[in-house]
Amino acid sequence: MNLAVIDTGVFVSGVFWHHEPHWCLKAWLRGIMTPVMTEEILAEYEAVLERVKQEQRFTTDTAFWLNTLRTSVLWVTPVPFQDKVCRDPKDNKFIEAALGERECYSIIARDRDLTVLEKPFGIDIYTPREWMGTLTRSQRKRLRG
């Protein structure tokens, strides 16, 4: 199973705009990847989706995305840190979520506070483009099909 934590910037961009983050979400919807989720991450998704929707005056149905998330992700209990790992401590939640599932080795992020990290705790941190490059030829074909 291809598991990944998706940072908020990637998720929100993928919902509203059709570029690389959207392809990551499409991979989830097509069963190529399963997002790893915590309550804290979902709460941030909800708040940022609503804020961007209001600011940009989008009409996108964000309820579809949130309802689909609630039923098709792998829910985990995060492994909390005692110390700051990321420059922005609010981003620790993404690494903590990945550590909550032993089989999760990937975080998809655009946030520089995450992407500058080498490979914390053995977890690869990919930009959406880099993550798409990890897909097999058949997965990419399924994604486009």
Secondary structure, 3 states (H helix, E strand, C coil): CCEEEECHHHHHHHHHCCCHHHHHHHHHHCCCCEEEECHHHHHHHHHHHHHHHHHHCCCCCHHHHHHHHHHHCEECCCCCCCCCCCCCHHHHHHHHHHHCCCCCCEEECCCHHHHCCCCHHHCEEECHHHHHCCCCHHHHHHHHC
